[in-house]
């Protein structure tokens, strides 16, 4: 059972890392966070940060439910 969960976790992480949309939003999130910390401009940065965090929350819910429903074969 533990090996099964490790395989699923590895698949979820790999699926998230290799997706270009995920990487683009990741870059935007940390760029906006960097400019917020460096300059303190809160006018537009906060809304972009919240949008990115909402995207990630929805993304992880979808990915986790997708992988939990889909059974995988474990070699013995």
PyMOL commands that set and color helices and strands:
alter all, ss='L'
color gray80, all
select helices_A, chain A and resi 2-18+20-39+45-69
alter helices_A, ss='H'
color red, helices_A
deselect
rebuild
show_as cartoon
